[in-house]
Amino acid sequence: MNAAELYLRLALKAQGQCRATLETLAVIKNPTALTFVKQANIAHGPQQVNNTIAPPDPQALSHGKTAIEPNKLLGIDA
């Protein structure tokens, strides 16, 4: 390679790096507007999506206790 071609390649690389740096600085100074998307449900058949937390059992809250299920496999109450 001759010297002119080598310098041209270096100049083009420097120009590309300068452009990328200026573009990054412009994005930092003027950020784009943020978009908050909750959820897109796209299905080709039946689909159930539960996005909420299940409400607590009102009887457990009113009595101040939580129900403990017995262990059915061993036959032992917890």
PyMOL Python script that loads the backbone (N, CA, C, O; Angstrom):
from pymol import cmd

cmd.read_pdbstr("""\
ATOM      1  N   MET A   1       0.853  -1.182   0.000  1.00  0.00           N
ATOM      2  CA  MET A   1       0.000   0.000   0.000  1.00  0.00           C
ATOM      3  C   MET A   1       0.894   1.238   0.000  1.00  0.00           C
ATOM      4  O   MET A   1       1.936   1.281   0.653  1.00  0.00           O
ATOM      5  N   ASN A   2       0.469   2.195  -0.719  1.00  0.00           N
ATOM      6  CA  ASN A   2       1.248   3.438  -0.714  1.00  0.00           C
ATOM      7  C   ASN A   2       0.788   4.326   0.439  1.00  0.00           C
ATOM      8  O   ASN A   2      -0.234   4.049   1.067  1.00  0.00           O
ATOM      9  N   ALA A   3       1.513   5.353   0.708  1.00  0.00           N
ATOM     10  CA  ALA A   3       1.273   6.222   1.864  1.00  0.00           C
ATOM     11  C   ALA A   3      -0.066   6.948   1.756  1.00  0.00           C
ATOM     12  O   ALA A   3      -0.747   7.117   2.768  1.00  0.00           O
ATOM     13  N   ALA A   4      -0.456   7.374   0.576  1.00  0.00           N
ATOM     14  CA  ALA A   4      -1.707   8.117   0.406  1.00  0.00           C
ATOM     15  C   ALA A   4      -2.907   7.250   0.783  1.00  0.00           C
ATOM     16  O   ALA A   4      -3.829   7.718   1.451  1.00  0.00           O
ATOM     17  N   GLU A   5      -2.894   5.987   0.355  1.00  0.00           N
ATOM     18  CA  GLU A   5      -3.997   5.096   0.691  1.00  0.00           C
ATOM     19  C   GLU A   5      -4.049   4.832   2.193  1.00  0.00           C
ATOM     20  O   GLU A   5      -5.133   4.780   2.775  1.00  0.00           O
ATOM     21  N   LEU A   6      -2.886   4.667   2.825  1.00  0.00           N
ATOM     22  CA  LEU A   6      -2.820   4.439   4.269  1.00  0.00           C
ATOM     23  C   LEU A   6      -3.382   5.639   5.035  1.00  0.00           C
ATOM     24  O   LEU A   6      -4.155   5.472   5.977  1.00  0.00           O
ATOM     25  N   TYR A   7      -2.988   6.849   4.624  1.00  0.00           N
ATOM     26  CA  TYR A   7      -3.485   8.054   5.301  1.00  0.00           C
ATOM     27  C   TYR A   7      -4.991   8.237   5.075  1.00  0.00           C
ATOM     28  O   TYR A   7      -5.710   8.690   5.965  1.00  0.00           O
ATOM     29  N   LEU A   8      -5.451   7.882   3.881  1.00  0.00           N
ATOM     30  CA  LEU A   8      -6.879   7.995   3.594  1.00  0.00           C
ATOM     31  C   LEU A   8      -7.681   7.056   4.491  1.00  0.00           C
ATOM     32  O   LEU A   8      -8.718   7.449   5.025  1.00  0.00           O
ATOM     33  N   ARG A   9      -7.212   5.819   4.663  1.00  0.00           N
ATOM     34  CA  ARG A   9      -7.908   4.867   5.538  1.00  0.00           C
ATOM     35  C   ARG A   9      -7.934   5.375   6.988  1.00  0.00           C
ATOM     36  O   ARG A   9      -8.966   5.293   7.655  1.00  0.00           O
ATOM     37  N   LEU A  10      -6.813   5.891   7.467  1.00  0.00           N
ATOM     38  CA  LEU A  10      -6.763   6.430   8.835  1.00  0.00           C
ATOM     39  C   LEU A  10      -7.695   7.631   8.993  1.00  0.00           C
ATOM     40  O   LEU A  10      -8.345   7.782  10.028  1.00  0.00           O
ATOM     41  N   ALA A  11      -7.761   8.478   7.976  1.00  0.00           N
ATOM     42  CA  ALA A  11      -8.634   9.649   8.037  1.00  0.00           C
ATOM     43  C   ALA A  11     -10.099   9.230   8.064  1.00  0.00           C
ATOM     44  O   ALA A  11     -10.894   9.821   8.795  1.00  0.00           O
ATOM     45  N   LEU A  12     -10.467   8.225   7.284  1.00  0.00           N
ATOM     46  CA  LEU A  12     -11.855   7.776   7.272  1.00  0.00           C
ATOM     47  C   LEU A  12     -12.239   7.116   8.600  1.00  0.00           C
ATOM     48  O   LEU A  12     -13.364   7.279   9.074  1.00  0.00           O
ATOM     49  N   LYS A  13     -11.306   6.373   9.198  1.00  0.00           N
ATOM     50  CA  LYS A  13     -11.580   5.787  10.517  1.00  0.00           C
ATOM     51  C   LYS A  13     -11.755   6.880  11.560  1.00  0.00           C
ATOM     52  O   LYS A  13     -12.655   6.798  12.396  1.00  0.00           O
ATOM     53  N   ALA A  14     -10.905   7.902  11.522  1.00  0.00           N
ATOM     54  CA  ALA A  14     -11.018   9.008  12.476  1.00  0.00           C
ATOM     55  C   ALA A  14     -12.324   9.761  12.289  1.00  0.00           C
ATOM     56  O   ALA A  14     -12.947  10.178  13.266  1.00  0.00           O
ATOM     57  N   GLN A  15     -12.742   9.939  11.039  1.00  0.00           N
ATOM     58  CA  GLN A  15     -14.005  10.626  10.765  1.00  0.00           C
ATOM     59  C   GLN A  15     -15.184   9.815  11.309  1.00  0.00           C
ATOM     60  O   GLN A  15     -16.113  10.387  11.879  1.00  0.00           O
ATOM     61  N   GLY A  16     -15.154   8.507  11.141  1.00  0.00           N
ATOM     62  CA  GLY A  16     -16.227   7.655  11.654  1.00  0.00           C
ATOM     63  C   GLY A  16     -16.299   7.677  13.173  1.00  0.00           C
ATOM     64  O   GLY A  16     -17.386   7.710  13.750  1.00  0.00           O
ATOM     65  N   GLN A  17     -15.134   7.659  13.821  1.00  0.00           N
ATOM     66  CA  GLN A  17     -15.113   7.724  15.290  1.00  0.00           C
ATOM     67  C   GLN A  17     -15.620   9.075  15.780  1.00  0.00           C
ATOM     68  O   GLN A  17     -16.332   9.145  16.782  1.00  0.00           O
ATOM     69  N   CYS A  18     -15.259  10.145  15.082  1.00  0.00           N
ATOM     70  CA  CYS A  18     -15.722  11.489  15.463  1.00  0.00           C
ATOM     71  C   CYS A  18     -17.239  11.579  15.328  1.00  0.00           C
ATOM     72  O   CYS A  18     -17.911  12.128  16.201  1.00  0.00           O
ATOM     73  N   ARG A  19     -17.784  11.035  14.223  1.00  0.00           N
ATOM     74  CA  ARG A  19     -19.228  11.057  14.013  1.00  0.00           C
ATOM     75  C   ARG A  19     -19.953  10.287  15.110  1.00  0.00           C
ATOM     76  O   ARG A  19     -20.976  10.742  15.622  1.00  0.00           O
ATOM     77  N   ALA A  20     -19.415   9.111  15.473  1.00  0.00           N
ATOM     78  CA  ALA A  20     -20.047   8.299  16.511  1.00  0.00           C
ATOM     79  C   ALA A  20     -20.001   9.016  17.859  1.00  0.00           C
ATOM     80  O   ALA A  20     -20.964   8.966  18.624  1.00  0.00           O
ATOM     81  N   THR A  21     -18.885   9.681  18.147  1.00  0.00           N
ATOM     82  CA  THR A  21     -18.762  10.416  19.409  1.00  0.00           C
ATOM     83  C   THR A  21     -19.752  11.573  19.467  1.00  0.00           C
ATOM     84  O   THR A  21     -20.414  11.774  20.485  1.00  0.00           O
ATOM     85  N   LEU A  22     -19.856  12.335  18.378  1.00  0.00           N
ATOM     86  CA  LEU A  22     -20.793  13.466  18.362  1.00  0.00           C
ATOM     87  C   LEU A  22     -22.245  12.993  18.448  1.00  0.00           C
ATOM     88  O   LEU A  22     -23.069  13.636  19.098  1.00  0.00           O
ATOM     89  N   GLU A  23     -22.553  11.891  17.806  1.00  0.00           N
ATOM     90  CA  GLU A  23     -23.916  11.351  17.888  1.00  0.00           C
ATOM     91  C   GLU A  23     -24.239  10.918  19.313  1.00  0.00           C
ATOM     92  O   GLU A  23     -25.346  11.153  19.796  1.00  0.00           O
ATOM     93  N   THR A  24     -23.281  10.288  19.989  1.00  0.00           N
ATOM     94  CA  THR A  24     -23.483   9.865  21.378  1.00  0.00           C
ATOM     95  C   THR A  24     -23.677  11.073  22.286  1.00  0.00           C
ATOM     96  O   THR A  24     -24.552  11.064  23.152  1.00  0.00           O
ATOM     97  N   LEU A  25     -22.874  12.105  22.097  1.00  0.00           N
ATOM     98  CA  LEU A  25     -23.013  13.321  22.912  1.00  0.00           C
ATOM     99  C   LEU A  25     -24.363  13.993  22.668  1.00  0.00           C
ATOM    100  O   LEU A  25     -24.968  14.514  23.605  1.00  0.00           O
ATOM    101  N   ALA A  26     -24.838  13.991  21.436  1.00  0.00           N
ATOM    102  CA  ALA A  26     -26.140  14.592  21.128  1.00  0.00           C
ATOM    103  C   ALA A  26     -27.265  13.815  21.804  1.00  0.00           C
ATOM    104  O   ALA A  26     -28.218  14.418  22.297  1.00  0.00           O
ATOM    105  N   VAL A  27     -27.167  12.480  21.835  1.00  0.00           N
ATOM    106  CA  VAL A  27     -28.194  11.666  22.494  1.00  0.00           C
ATOM    107  C   VAL A  27     -28.162  11.889  23.998  1.00  0.00           C
ATOM    108  O   VAL A  27     -29.211  11.924  24.640  1.00  0.00           O
ATOM    109  N   ILE A  28     -26.972  12.040  24.568  1.00  0.00           N
ATOM    110  CA  ILE A  28     -26.873  12.291  26.011  1.00  0.00           C
ATOM    111  C   ILE A  28     -27.470  13.648  26.355  1.00  0.00           C
ATOM    112  O   ILE A  28     -28.172  13.781  27.357  1.00  0.00           O
ATOM    113  N   LYS A  29     -27.198  14.654  25.533  1.00  0.00           N
ATOM    114  CA  LYS A  29     -27.704  15.997  25.813  1.00  0.00           C
ATOM    115  C   LYS A  29     -29.211  16.104  25.578  1.00  0.00           C
ATOM    116  O   LYS A  29     -29.908  16.762  26.350  1.00  0.00           O
ATOM    117  N   ASN A  30     -29.718  15.470  24.530  1.00  0.00           N
ATOM    118  CA  ASN A  30     -31.142  15.524  24.179  1.00  0.00           C
ATOM    119  C   ASN A  30     -31.687  14.108  24.101  1.00  0.00           C
ATOM    120  O   ASN A  30     -31.811  13.558  23.007  1.00  0.00           O
ATOM    121  N   PRO A  31     -32.017  13.504  25.243  1.00  0.00           N
ATOM    122  CA  PRO A  31     -32.512  12.115  25.201  1.00  0.00           C
ATOM    123  C   PRO A  31     -33.874  12.039  24.514  1.00  0.00           C
ATOM    124  O   PRO A  31     -34.663  12.984  24.559  1.00  0.00           O
ATOM    125  N   THR A  32     -34.130  10.910  23.885  1.00  0.00           N
ATOM    126  CA  THR A  32     -35.417  10.709  23.232  1.00  0.00           C
ATOM    127  C   THR A  32     -36.487  10.453  24.296  1.00  0.00           C
ATOM    128  O   THR A  32     -36.175  10.064  25.421  1.00  0.00           O
ATOM    129  N   ALA A  33     -37.730  10.671  23.933  1.00  0.00           N
ATOM    130  CA  ALA A  33     -38.836  10.456  24.867  1.00  0.00           C
ATOM    131  C   ALA A  33     -38.972   8.959  25.151  1.00  0.00           C
ATOM    132  O   ALA A  33     -38.883   8.132  24.244  1.00  0.00           O
ATOM    133  N   LEU A  34     -39.187   8.631  26.413  1.00  0.00           N
ATOM    134  CA  LEU A  34     -39.349   7.241  26.811  1.00  0.00           C
ATOM    135  C   LEU A  34     -40.797   6.808  26.628  1.00  0.00           C
ATOM    136  O   LEU A  34     -41.724   7.590  26.840  1.00  0.00           O
ATOM    137  N   THR A  35     -40.973   5.583  26.241  1.00  0.00           N
ATOM    138  CA  THR A  35     -42.306   5.015  26.081  1.00  0.00           C
ATOM    139  C   THR A  35     -42.417   3.809  27.002  1.00  0.00           C
ATOM    140  O   THR A  35     -41.619   2.876  26.911  1.00  0.00           O
ATOM    141  N   PHE A  36     -43.398   3.827  27.879  1.00  0.00           N
ATOM    142  CA  PHE A  36     -43.621   2.719  28.790  1.00  0.00           C
ATOM    143  C   PHE A  36     -44.757   1.865  28.244  1.00  0.00           C
ATOM    144  O   PHE A  36     -45.903   2.309  28.168  1.00  0.00           O
ATOM    145  N   VAL A  37     -44.430   0.655  27.870  1.00  0.00           N
ATOM    146  CA  VAL A  37     -45.411  -0.266  27.307  1.00  0.00           C
ATOM    147  C   VAL A  37     -45.681  -1.337  28.346  1.00  0.00           C
ATOM    148  O   VAL A  37     -44.757  -2.005  28.808  1.00  0.00           O
ATOM    149  N   LYS A  38     -46.946  -1.503  28.717  1.00  0.00           N
ATOM    150  CA  LYS A  38     -47.260  -2.476  29.762  1.00  0.00           C
ATOM    151  C   LYS A  38     -47.116  -3.899  29.253  1.00  0.00           C
ATOM    152  O   LYS A  38     -46.279  -4.646  29.759  1.00  0.00           O
ATOM    153  N   GLN A  39     -47.904  -4.291  28.271  1.00  0.00           N
ATOM    154  CA  GLN A  39     -47.820  -5.645  27.763  1.00  0.00           C
ATOM    155  C   GLN A  39     -48.630  -5.742  26.484  1.00  0.00           C
ATOM    156  O   GLN A  39     -49.708  -5.158  26.369  1.00  0.00           O
ATOM    157  N   ALA A  40     -48.108  -6.474  25.539  1.00  0.00           N
ATOM    158  CA  ALA A  40     -48.828  -6.749  24.303  1.00  0.00           C
ATOM    159  C   ALA A  40     -49.141  -8.237  24.294  1.00  0.00           C
ATOM    160  O   ALA A  40     -48.235  -9.069  24.240  1.00  0.00           O
ATOM    161  N   ASN A  41     -50.407  -8.565  24.347  1.00  0.00           N
ATOM    162  CA  ASN A  41     -50.831  -9.966  24.353  1.00  0.00           C
ATOM    163  C   ASN A  41     -51.278 -10.342  22.949  1.00  0.00           C
ATOM    164  O   ASN A  41     -52.358  -9.963  22.497  1.00  0.00           O
ATOM    165  N   ILE A  42     -50.432 -11.086  22.280  1.00  0.00           N
ATOM    166  CA  ILE A  42     -50.740 -11.517  20.923  1.00  0.00           C
ATOM    167  C   ILE A  42     -50.744 -13.036  20.923  1.00  0.00           C
ATOM    168  O   ILE A  42     -49.719 -13.660  21.199  1.00  0.00           O
ATOM    169  N   ALA A  43     -51.862 -13.622  20.623  1.00  0.00           N
ATOM    170  CA  ALA A  43     -51.969 -15.077  20.626  1.00  0.00           C
ATOM    171  C   ALA A  43     -52.862 -15.521  19.487  1.00  0.00           C
ATOM    172  O   ALA A  43     -53.708 -14.763  19.013  1.00  0.00           O
ATOM    173  N   HIS A  44     -52.671 -16.741  19.058  1.00  0.00           N
ATOM    174  CA  HIS A  44     -53.490 -17.312  18.001  1.00  0.00           C
ATOM    175  C   HIS A  44     -54.396 -18.387  18.570  1.00  0.00           C
ATOM    176  O   HIS A  44     -54.638 -19.404  17.920  1.00  0.00           O
ATOM    177  N   GLY A  45     -54.886 -18.178  19.745  1.00  0.00           N
ATOM    178  CA  GLY A  45     -55.764 -19.139  20.391  1.00  0.00           C
ATOM    179  C   GLY A  45     -56.124 -18.634  21.772  1.00  0.00           C
ATOM    180  O   GLY A  45     -55.855 -17.478  22.097  1.00  0.00           O
ATOM    181  N   PRO A  46     -56.728 -19.480  22.592  1.00  0.00           N
ATOM    182  CA  PRO A  46     -57.092 -19.030  23.937  1.00  0.00           C
ATOM    183  C   PRO A  46     -55.845 -18.738  24.771  1.00  0.00           C
ATOM    184  O   PRO A  46     -54.870 -19.489  24.745  1.00  0.00           O
ATOM    185  N   GLN A  47     -55.899 -17.649  25.499  1.00  0.00           N
ATOM    186  CA  GLN A  47     -54.771 -17.259  26.332  1.00  0.00           C
ATOM    187  C   GLN A  47     -55.307 -16.545  27.561  1.00  0.00           C
ATOM    188  O   GLN A  47     -56.228 -15.733  27.465  1.00  0.00           O
ATOM    189  N   GLN A  48     -54.727 -16.849  28.714  1.00  0.00           N
ATOM    190  CA  GLN A  48     -55.098 -16.169  29.944  1.00  0.00           C
ATOM    191  C   GLN A  48     -53.857 -15.524  30.516  1.00  0.00           C
ATOM    192  O   GLN A  48     -52.830 -16.184  30.678  1.00  0.00           O
ATOM    193  N   VAL A  49     -53.941 -14.227  30.828  1.00  0.00           N
ATOM    194  CA  VAL A  49     -52.827 -13.485  31.391  1.00  0.00           C
ATOM    195  C   VAL A  49     -53.287 -12.872  32.700  1.00  0.00           C
ATOM    196  O   VAL A  49     -54.260 -12.120  32.724  1.00  0.00           O
ATOM    197  N   ASN A  50     -52.600 -13.185  33.788  1.00  0.00           N
ATOM    198  CA  ASN A  50     -52.905 -12.611  35.092  1.00  0.00           C
ATOM    199  C   ASN A  50     -51.793 -11.635  35.449  1.00  0.00           C
ATOM    200  O   ASN A  50     -50.697 -12.047  35.830  1.00  0.00           O
ATOM    201  N   ASN A  51     -52.077 -10.338  35.326  1.00  0.00           N
ATOM    202  CA  ASN A  51     -51.079  -9.312  35.609  1.00  0.00           C
ATOM    203  C   ASN A  51     -51.226  -8.731  37.004  1.00  0.00           C
ATOM    204  O   ASN A  51     -50.406  -7.907  37.408  1.00  0.00           O
ATOM    205  N   THR A  52     -52.235  -9.130  37.744  1.00  0.00           N
ATOM    206  CA  THR A  52     -52.462  -8.552  39.064  1.00  0.00           C
ATOM    207  C   THR A  52     -52.127  -9.569  40.143  1.00  0.00           C
ATOM    208  O   THR A  52     -52.053 -10.771  39.890  1.00  0.00           O
ATOM    209  N   ILE A  53     -51.931  -9.065  41.332  1.00  0.00           N
ATOM    210  CA  ILE A  53     -51.689  -9.921  42.491  1.00  0.00           C
ATOM    211  C   ILE A  53     -53.043 -10.364  43.023  1.00  0.00           C
ATOM    212  O   ILE A  53     -53.973  -9.562  43.112  1.00  0.00           O
ATOM    213  N   ALA A  54     -53.154 -11.634  43.375  1.00  0.00           N
ATOM    214  CA  ALA A  54     -54.422 -12.161  43.877  1.00  0.00           C
ATOM    215  C   ALA A  54     -54.770 -11.476  45.202  1.00  0.00           C
ATOM    216  O   ALA A  54     -53.895 -11.288  46.047  1.00  0.00           O
ATOM    217  N   PRO A  55     -56.039 -11.102  45.391  1.00  0.00           N
ATOM    218  CA  PRO A  55     -56.422 -10.456  46.645  1.00  0.00           C
ATOM    219  C   PRO A  55     -56.303 -11.455  47.800  1.00  0.00           C
ATOM    220  O   PRO A  55     -56.503 -12.655  47.609  1.00  0.00           O
ATOM    221  N   PRO A  56     -55.977 -10.961  48.994  1.00  0.00           N
ATOM    222  CA  PRO A  56     -55.853 -11.865  50.138  1.00  0.00           C
ATOM    223  C   PRO A  56     -57.209 -12.430  50.541  1.00  0.00           C
ATOM    224  O   PRO A  56     -58.253 -11.858  50.228  1.00  0.00           O
ATOM    225  N   ASP A  57     -57.178 -13.553  51.235  1.00  0.00           N
ATOM    226  CA  ASP A  57     -58.386 -14.216  51.699  1.00  0.00           C
ATOM    227  C   ASP A  57     -59.022 -13.356  52.796  1.00  0.00           C
ATOM    228  O   ASP A  57     -58.380 -13.134  53.823  1.00  0.00           O
ATOM    229  N   PRO A  58     -60.257 -12.863  52.624  1.00  0.00           N
ATOM    230  CA  PRO A  58     -60.855 -11.974  53.625  1.00  0.00           C
ATOM    231  C   PRO A  58     -61.089 -12.673  54.964  1.00  0.00           C
ATOM    232  O   PRO A  58     -61.008 -12.024  56.007  1.00  0.00           O
ATOM    233  N   GLN A  59     -61.379 -13.988  54.968  1.00  0.00           N
ATOM    234  CA  GLN A  59     -61.600 -14.679  56.239  1.00  0.00           C
ATOM    235  C   GLN A  59     -60.309 -14.780  57.035  1.00  0.00           C
ATOM    236  O   GLN A  59     -60.334 -14.641  58.258  1.00  0.00           O
ATOM    237  N   ALA A  60     -59.188 -15.016  56.379  1.00  0.00           N
ATOM    238  CA  ALA A  60     -57.908 -15.126  57.080  1.00  0.00           C
ATOM    239  C   ALA A  60     -57.535 -13.784  57.704  1.00  0.00           C
ATOM    240  O   ALA A  60     -56.965 -13.745  58.795  1.00  0.00           O
ATOM    241  N   LEU A  61     -57.855 -12.680  57.019  1.00  0.00           N
ATOM    242  CA  LEU A  61     -57.525 -11.367  57.560  1.00  0.00           C
ATOM    243  C   LEU A  61     -58.442 -11.001  58.729  1.00  0.00           C
ATOM    244  O   LEU A  61     -57.997 -10.377  59.693  1.00  0.00           O
ATOM    245  N   SER A  62     -59.717 -11.385  58.648  1.00  0.00           N
ATOM    246  CA  SER A  62     -60.655 -10.989  59.694  1.00  0.00           C
ATOM    247  C   SER A  62     -60.382 -11.732  61.001  1.00  0.00           C
ATOM    248  O   SER A  62     -60.630 -11.176  62.071  1.00  0.00           O
ATOM    249  N   HIS A  63     -59.887 -12.951  60.954  1.00  0.00           N
ATOM    250  CA  HIS A  63     -59.627 -13.721  62.171  1.00  0.00           C
ATOM    251  C   HIS A  63     -58.189 -13.599  62.648  1.00  0.00           C
ATOM    252  O   HIS A  63     -57.858 -14.067  63.737  1.00  0.00           O
ATOM    253  N   GLY A  64     -57.335 -12.980  61.853  1.00  0.00           N
ATOM    254  CA  GLY A  64     -55.950 -12.811  62.263  1.00  0.00           C
ATOM    255  C   GLY A  64     -55.132 -14.083  62.145  1.00  0.00           C
ATOM    256  O   GLY A  64     -54.020 -14.139  62.671  1.00  0.00           O
ATOM    257  N   LYS A  65     -55.642 -15.103  61.475  1.00  0.00           N
ATOM    258  CA  LYS A  65     -54.929 -16.364  61.323  1.00  0.00           C
ATOM    259  C   LYS A  65     -54.835 -16.702  59.845  1.00  0.00           C
ATOM    260  O   LYS A  65     -55.603 -16.200  59.024  1.00  0.00           O
ATOM    261  N   THR A  66     -53.896 -17.548  59.530  1.00  0.00           N
ATOM    262  CA  THR A  66     -53.846 -18.082  58.179  1.00  0.00           C
ATOM    263  C   THR A  66     -54.139 -19.574  58.267  1.00  0.00           C
ATOM    264  O   THR A  66     -53.706 -20.248  59.201  1.00  0.00           O
ATOM    265  N   ALA A  67     -54.867 -20.074  57.301  1.00  0.00           N
ATOM    266  CA  ALA A  67     -55.213 -21.490  57.297  1.00  0.00           C
ATOM    267  C   ALA A  67     -54.008 -22.305  56.844  1.00  0.00           C
ATOM    268  O   ALA A  67     -53.352 -21.962  55.860  1.00  0.00           O
ATOM    269  N   ILE A  68     -53.721 -23.379  57.563  1.00  0.00           N
ATOM    270  CA  ILE A  68     -52.630 -24.272  57.213  1.00  0.00           C
ATOM    271  C   ILE A  68     -53.236 -25.566  56.717  1.00  0.00           C
ATOM    272  O   ILE A  68     -53.990 -26.235  57.423  1.00  0.00           O
ATOM    273  N   GLU A  69     -52.892 -25.902  55.498  1.00  0.00           N
ATOM    274  CA  GLU A  69     -53.420 -27.115  54.894  1.00  0.00           C
ATOM    275  C   GLU A  69     -52.723 -28.339  55.484  1.00  0.00           C
ATOM    276  O   GLU A  69     -51.508 -28.312  55.683  1.00  0.00           O
ATOM    277  N   PRO A  70     -53.459 -29.404  55.767  1.00  0.00           N
ATOM    278  CA  PRO A  70     -52.797 -30.629  56.250  1.00  0.00           C
ATOM    279  C   PRO A  70     -52.049 -31.296  55.099  1.00  0.00           C
ATOM    280  O   PRO A  70     -52.404 -31.150  53.930  1.00  0.00           O
ATOM    281  N   ASN A  71     -51.010 -32.028  55.468  1.00  0.00           N
ATOM    282  CA  ASN A  71     -50.237 -32.761  54.478  1.00  0.00           C
ATOM    283  C   ASN A  71     -51.016 -34.013  54.126  1.00  0.00           C
ATOM    284  O   ASN A  71     -51.072 -34.946  54.927  1.00  0.00           O
ATOM    285  N   LYS A  72     -51.610 -34.054  52.961  1.00  0.00           N
ATOM    286  CA  LYS A  72     -52.499 -35.144  52.588  1.00  0.00           C
ATOM    287  C   LYS A  72     -51.750 -36.415  52.251  1.00  0.00           C
ATOM    288  O   LYS A  72     -52.302 -37.506  52.395  1.00  0.00           O
ATOM    289  N   LEU A  73     -50.499 -36.303  51.804  1.00  0.00           N
ATOM    290  CA  LEU A  73     -49.748 -37.503  51.441  1.00  0.00           C
ATOM    291  C   LEU A  73     -49.354 -38.302  52.673  1.00  0.00           C
ATOM    292  O   LEU A  73     -49.418 -39.532  52.658  1.00  0.00           O
ATOM    293  N   LEU A  74     -48.949 -37.624  53.738  1.00  0.00           N
ATOM    294  CA  LEU A  74     -48.505 -38.305  54.945  1.00  0.00           C
ATOM    295  C   LEU A  74     -49.624 -38.472  55.974  1.00  0.00           C
ATOM    296  O   LEU A  74     -49.504 -39.260  56.911  1.00  0.00           O
ATOM    297  N   GLY A  75     -50.727 -37.711  55.785  1.00  0.00           N
ATOM    298  CA  GLY A  75     -51.817 -37.790  56.744  1.00  0.00           C
ATOM    299  C   GLY A  75     -51.487 -37.055  58.034  1.00  0.00           C
ATOM    300  O   GLY A  75     -52.044 -37.374  59.085  1.00  0.00           O
ATOM    301  N   ILE A  76     -50.582 -36.068  57.971  1.00  0.00           N
ATOM    302  CA  ILE A  76     -50.167 -35.336  59.173  1.00  0.00           C
ATOM    303  C   ILE A  76     -50.690 -33.912  59.063  1.00  0.00           C
ATOM    304  O   ILE A  76     -50.577 -33.279  58.013  1.00  0.00           O
ATOM    305  N   ASP A  77     -51.273 -33.404  60.171  1.00  0.00           N
ATOM    306  CA  ASP A  77     -51.690 -32.008  60.201  1.00  0.00           C
ATOM    307  C   ASP A  77     -50.495 -31.166  60.604  1.00  0.00           C
ATOM    308  O   ASP A  77     -49.785 -31.488  61.557  1.00  0.00           O
ATOM    309  N   ALA A  78     -50.280 -30.084  59.869  1.00  0.00           N
ATOM    310  CA  ALA A  78     -49.141 -29.213  60.178  1.00  0.00           C
ATOM    311  C   ALA A  78     -49.508 -28.228  61.259  1.00  0.00           C
ATOM    312  O   ALA A  78     -48.678 -27.410  61.656  1.00  0.00           O
TER     313      ALA A  78
END
""", "prot")
cmd.dss("prot")
cmd.show_as("cartoon", "prot")
cmd.util.cbc("prot")
cmd.orient("prot")
